[in-house]
C-alpha cells in the first residue's frame, strides 16, 4: 500500500518542508534578494515539491483500507494524553492535495508583487504548512493549534498587501474567526477532561451524554460556522474577500473555507451524533437560507470580486446541507462539491486577477467586449462559469446532484429549496458573463487587453483540466473517499442509536 513511504514520515514532511522554506526565505540575505526573485523561486520550488509529494501520497493511498493511513504518532505531553499524531483517510486526503495544488498557483499569481516580497512568499508557505497540518492532525490539541495558526499568515497577507481598507478587513477577519474559535477551545477542554486524552480517534468512539452533546455542537458550530462562512456567520466575508489581495482571496475561498466544513465532518458527526441529528433541521435552514439569500445578494453586486465572493458563500450553504443529510450520498456530494468548489472558485478569482493585472476595473458596468479582444481568456472564464452553475460534464454538476439526491431522501422541500441555488447561480453568473465578455466595451480603449501569457496559462490550464476530468470521471474522487464516508455514516448512526433519546429517527426511517 504505502511501501514507498515506509521509512519516510511523509505527512510530517508535508508540514515541515514549507516551514523550512519560509525560514530560508526570511533568513536569506536581503541585499542579494533586493528584487525578490530569489524568494519567488524558493517559494515556487518548495510548493512544487509539496505538490509532487501530495500526488505521490495519492498514488500510494489504498482506498479500500479501513482507518487512517500513513499514521505518525509520537508522545508530546504524555502525562496529559497529548501526542503528535498525524494520519489521513479518504476524507482528508483531497484537502491536502487541494492545498498543495493551489499554493504554487497563488505563488505564480503573485509573481509581479514587489512589496515586501520575502515576507509575502514566506507567509504563503507558512499558511500551506499550517493548513496541511490541520487536515492531517489526529490530535485535538494539535488540530486546534494548526486551525488557529492559519489566522496569523492570512492576517498578515490581508493587512499588509490588501486594498485601501486592508487593516480594517484584517482585524475583522482575525477577530471574527478567533472569537468563533473560543467556544471550541472550551469544548476541547471539556472533552479532554471527560476522556483523559486529546486523541481524535478515541474521542470519536467516546460516548457523551446527549444533553452535553448539544452544548458541544453549538460550540463547534460557532467555530466551524465562522470559518465556513455559514449564514449568518458570513458577515465578515464580503469585506475581507474584497480587500484581500487576489492570491489571498483564492486561498480563503478555495481552502480556508473548507476547514470549517471539514471540522463538521471530523468532529460534529462522529463525536456528537445525537446532537448532529437533533440540529440537522437547523443546519438545513442555515444552508437553504445561505443558498437563496446569499445568491440574491450576489445578483445585486456590481463589483465582480464581491459577486464571486458571495457565490462562494452560497455554495458553502449547499455543502452544509449535504453534510447534515447524514447519508452516504449526501456527504459524498458535499465532499465532491468542496473539492470542485475549491478548484472553480479559485479559477474565477484568478480570472479576476488577470483582468486587474491589465488595468481593468472591478466594476461590472465598466467592463465589456472582452470575448473578442481576449478569446482564450474568455474560453477559460466561460468554462469556470459553467462549472460554477453545475453544467453536466463539469465537476460542479456531480457534487450538486449528489447533495440534492441526499437531501431529497431526508426532506423533499429541503431538496427543492436547495436546488433553487442552481437557478439563482445561473442568473448572477449570466450577468457576470454578459457584462464582462459580450456587452459593448465601456472602459478606456487604451487599457491593455492582451490575451493570456505563459504564466497565466500555467495557472488556469491545470484547473480547467481537473474540472473537466472530474466532471467526466467522478470516480477519481468518489472511490477514494467512499470507504471513509461509509464508515463515518455507519459509526455515526450506530453511536446515536446507543443513546436512548431516539433523536436519530429522522435520518434512519
SVG drawing of the C-alpha trace seen along z (x, -y; Angstrom):
<svg xmlns="http://www.w3.org/2000/svg" viewBox="-41 -56 65 58">
<polyline fill="none" stroke="black" stroke-width="0.4" points="0.0,0.0 2.4,-2.7 5.8,-0.9 7.2,-3.9 6.9,-5.9 7.7,-3.1 10.9,-4.8 9.7,-8.4 7.4,-10.4 5.6,-11.8 2.9,-13.6 5.5,-15.4 7.5,-16.3 4.4,-17.9 4.1,-20.1 7.7,-21.0 9.0,-21.4 7.1,-24.7 8.1,-25.9 11.7,-25.3 11.2,-27.1 9.7,-30.1 12.7,-30.2 15.2,-30.0 13.4,-32.9 13.3,-35.1 16.8,-34.2 18.3,-35.0 20.5,-38.0 18.1,-40.8 20.8,-42.6 21.2,-39.6 17.5,-39.4 16.6,-43.1 14.1,-42.4 12.6,-39.3 13.4,-36.9 15.2,-34.5 12.3,-34.4 9.8,-33.8 11.8,-30.9 12.3,-29.3 8.6,-29.5 7.7,-28.1 10.2,-25.3 9.2,-24.3 5.4,-24.4 6.1,-22.4 7.9,-19.7 4.9,-19.7 2.6,-19.1 4.7,-16.2 4.7,-14.7 0.9,-15.1 0.4,-13.4 2.7,-10.5 0.6,-10.3 -2.5,-9.9 -0.8,-7.2 0.2,-5.3 -3.2,-5.7 -5.3,-2.5 -9.0,-3.5 -10.2,-0.1 -8.3,-0.1 -10.0,-0.8 -9.0,-3.6 -6.2,-6.2 -3.1,-5.6 0.5,-6.9 -0.1,-7.3 2.7,-9.0 2.4,-9.2 4.8,-10.4 4.4,-11.4 4.2,-15.1 2.7,-15.6 2.1,-12.0 1.1,-12.9 -1.9,-14.8 -2.8,-12.4 -1.5,-14.7 0.5,-13.4 1.9,-14.4 -0.5,-12.3 -0.9,-12.5 -2.8,-10.4 -5.1,-10.7 -8.2,-9.0 -10.3,-9.4 -11.9,-12.5 -8.8,-14.4 -6.6,-13.2 -8.1,-15.5 -7.9,-18.6 -4.2,-18.0 -3.9,-17.7 -6.1,-20.8 -3.9,-22.9 -0.7,-21.6 -2.1,-22.3 -3.3,-25.8 -0.2,-27.1 2.1,-27.1 -0.8,-28.6 -1.2,-31.5 2.6,-32.0 2.6,-32.2 -0.3,-34.7 1.8,-36.8 4.8,-36.9 4.5,-40.6 4.1,-41.6 7.0,-43.7 6.1,-44.9 7.9,-43.1 8.1,-40.1 10.2,-37.9 7.6,-38.2 4.8,-37.7 6.2,-34.4 7.1,-33.2 3.5,-33.9 2.0,-31.7 4.4,-28.8 3.6,-29.1 -0.1,-29.1 0.3,-26.0 2.1,-24.2 -0.5,-25.0 -3.4,-24.2 -2.0,-20.8 -1.1,-20.2 -4.7,-20.8 -6.1,-18.3 -3.6,-15.7 -4.0,-16.1 -5.5,-13.3 -4.9,-15.0 -7.5,-17.6 -4.9,-20.0 -2.6,-19.7 -5.6,-20.3 -6.6,-23.4 -3.0,-24.8 -3.0,-24.4 -6.6,-25.6 -5.9,-28.9 -2.3,-29.2 -3.6,-29.8 -5.0,-33.1 -1.5,-34.6 -0.2,-34.4 -3.7,-35.2 -4.0,-38.2 -0.6,-39.5 -1.5,-38.9 -4.7,-40.9 -3.3,-43.6 -0.1,-44.3 -0.9,-43.6 -4.7,-44.2 -6.7,-47.1 -7.4,-50.5 -9.3,-49.2 -7.0,-46.3 -6.2,-46.9 -9.9,-47.1 -10.6,-43.9 -7.7,-42.1 -8.9,-42.9 -12.4,-41.9 -11.2,-38.6 -9.0,-37.9 -11.5,-38.9 -14.5,-37.1 -12.6,-33.8 -10.7,-34.0 -13.9,-34.8 -15.7,-31.9 -13.0,-29.5 -13.0,-30.3 -16.2,-28.1 -14.4,-25.3 -11.5,-25.7 -13.9,-25.3 -15.3,-22.2 -11.8,-20.8 -11.1,-21.4 -14.3,-19.6 -13.7,-16.6 -10.1,-16.5 -11.2,-16.3 -14.0,-13.8 -11.9,-11.4 -8.4,-12.0 -7.0,-12.3 -7.0,-14.5 -6.7,-11.6 -9.4,-12.3 -9.8,-8.6 -10.5,-7.8 -12.9,-10.8 -14.9,-9.7 -15.8,-6.5 -16.2,-8.0 -19.9,-8.2 -21.0,-11.7 -24.4,-12.4 -26.9,-13.8 -27.5,-17.0 -23.8,-17.7 -23.6,-17.0 -26.0,-19.8 -23.7,-22.4 -20.6,-21.0 -22.3,-21.1 -23.2,-24.8 -19.5,-25.4 -18.3,-23.7 -20.9,-25.5 -19.6,-28.8 -16.1,-27.9 -16.6,-25.9 -19.6,-28.1 -17.5,-31.3 -14.6,-29.6 -17.1,-28.1 -19.0,-31.4 -22.2,-29.7 -25.1,-32.2 -25.5,-34.4 -21.9,-34.0 -20.7,-35.0 -20.9,-38.8 -17.1,-39.1 -16.8,-37.6 -17.7,-40.3 -15.3,-43.0 -12.4,-40.5 -12.7,-38.9 -13.0,-42.3 -9.9,-43.8 -7.6,-40.8 -5.1,-40.5 -6.2,-38.2 -3.9,-35.3 -5.1,-35.6 -8.7,-35.6 -8.1,-32.4 -6.8,-30.6 -9.5,-32.0 -12.3,-30.9 -10.8,-27.7 -9.1,-26.2 -9.7,-28.0 -13.5,-27.9 -13.2,-24.1 -11.6,-24.0 -15.0,-24.7 -16.8,-22.1 -14.1,-19.6 -14.5,-20.3 -18.2,-19.3 -17.2,-16.0 -14.3,-15.3 -15.8,-16.4 -19.6,-17.1 -20.8,-14.0 -18.6,-11.2 -18.2,-12.7 -21.7,-14.3 -24.0,-12.0 -27.1,-12.7 -26.7,-16.5 -25.9,-16.3 -29.2,-14.6 -31.1,-16.9 -29.6,-20.1 -29.8,-18.8 -33.1,-20.8 -31.4,-23.9 -28.4,-23.3 -30.8,-22.7 -32.4,-26.1 -29.0,-27.8 -27.9,-26.1 -31.0,-26.8 -31.1,-30.5 -27.4,-30.8 -28.2,-29.3 -31.1,-31.6 -30.4,-34.8 -26.7,-35.0 -27.3,-34.1 -29.7,-37.1 -27.1,-39.2 -24.6,-38.1 -27.1,-39.0 -27.2,-42.6 -23.5,-43.1 -21.8,-45.5 -18.2,-44.6 -17.1,-41.4 -14.9,-40.3 -17.7,-40.7 -20.1,-38.8 -17.8,-35.8 -17.2,-36.1 -21.0,-35.9 -21.2,-33.0 -18.6,-31.1 -20.6,-31.6 -23.8,-30.4 -22.1,-27.2 -20.9,-26.6 -24.6,-26.6 -25.1,-23.7 -22.2,-21.9 -23.7,-22.3 -27.0,-20.8 -25.1,-17.8 -23.2,-17.1 -26.2,-17.2 -28.3,-14.8 -26.2,-12.3 -26.4,-10.0 -23.6,-8.4 -24.7,-10.0 -25.3,-13.5 -21.9,-13.5 -20.1,-12.2 -21.8,-15.0 -20.7,-17.6 -17.1,-16.3 -17.2,-16.3 -18.6,-19.8 -15.9,-21.0 -13.1,-19.9 -14.9,-21.1 -15.8,-24.4 -12.2,-24.8 -11.0,-24.5 -13.7,-26.5 -13.8,-29.4 -10.0,-29.7 -10.1,-29.8 -12.8,-32.5 -10.8,-34.7 -7.6,-34.1 -9.6,-35.2 -10.4,-38.4 -6.7,-38.8 -6.0,-38.5 -8.3,-41.5 -6.9,-43.6 -3.3,-42.9 -4.3,-44.6 -5.7,-47.7 -9.3,-46.6 -11.9,-47.7 -13.6,-45.5 -16.9,-47.2 -19.2,-45.3 -20.5,-48.5 -17.0,-49.4 -16.2,-46.1 -17.3,-44.6 -16.3,-43.3 -13.5,-41.1 -14.6,-38.0 -13.5,-39.5 -10.3,-41.0 -9.2,-38.2 -10.7,-34.9 -8.5,-32.5 -9.3,-34.2 -13.0,-34.2 -12.9,-30.5 -11.4,-29.8 -13.8,-32.2 -16.8,-30.6 -15.7,-27.1 -15.3,-28.1 -18.7,-29.9 -20.4,-26.8 -18.8,-24.7 -19.9,-27.1 -23.5,-26.8 -23.3,-23.0 -23.3,-22.3 -23.2,-18.5 -19.8,-17.4 -18.1,-19.6 -17.2,-18.9 -19.8,-21.3 -22.6,-19.2 -21.6,-16.0 -21.4,-17.5 -24.7,-19.4 -26.6,-16.3 -25.3,-14.1 -26.2,-16.7 -29.7,-17.0 -30.0,-13.2 -29.1,-13.0 -31.4,-15.9 -34.4,-14.5 -34.2,-11.3 -34.5,-13.5 -37.0,-16.1 -38.4,-17.0 -38.7,-20.7 -35.1,-20.9 -34.0,-19.5 -36.3,-21.8 -35.2,-24.9 -31.6,-23.9 -32.0,-23.3 -33.1,-26.9 -29.5,-27.8 -28.6,-26.3 -31.2,-28.5 -30.0,-31.6 -26.3,-30.9 -27.2,-30.7 -28.8,-34.2 -25.8,-36.0 -23.2,-34.1 -25.0,-35.1 -25.0,-38.7 -21.2,-38.4 -20.5,-36.7 -22.6,-39.1 -21.2,-42.2 -17.6,-41.1 -17.4,-39.3 -20.2,-40.3 -21.6,-43.8 -20.1,-46.8 -16.8,-47.9 -17.3,-50.7 -13.8,-51.2 -11.0,-53.3 -9.7,-51.9 -6.0,-52.2 -6.4,-49.6 -4.2,-46.6 -6.3,-43.6 -3.6,-41.3 -4.6,-37.6 -3.2,-35.1 0.6,-34.9 2.5,-31.7 2.4,-32.2 -1.4,-32.7 -1.8,-29.6 0.2,-27.6 -2.2,-28.9 -5.5,-28.2 -5.0,-25.3 -4.4,-22.6 -7.5,-23.7 -9.5,-23.6 -8.3,-20.1 -9.3,-18.9 -12.7,-20.5 -13.4,-18.6 -11.8,-15.4 -13.7,-15.2 -16.9,-16.0 -16.4,-13.2 -14.8,-10.7 -16.1,-11.4 -14.9,-8.1 -11.5,-9.6 -12.8,-11.4 -15.7,-9.2 -13.8,-5.9 -11.0,-7.1 -13.3,-8.7 -16.2,-6.3 -15.0,-3.9 -14.2,-6.7 -17.7,-8.2 -19.4,-4.8 -17.6,-4.2 -18.4,-7.7 -22.1,-7.4 -22.4,-3.9 -20.5,-4.7 -22.4,-8.0 -25.8,-6.3 -24.7,-3.4 -23.3,-5.7 -26.6,-7.7 -28.7,-4.6 -26.7,-3.7 -28.1,-6.7 -31.8,-6.1 -33.2,-9.6 -34.2,-8.4 -33.3,-11.7 -31.8,-9.9 -35.2,-8.8 -35.3,-11.4 -32.3,-10.0 -32.9,-6.3 -36.5,-5.8"/>
</svg>
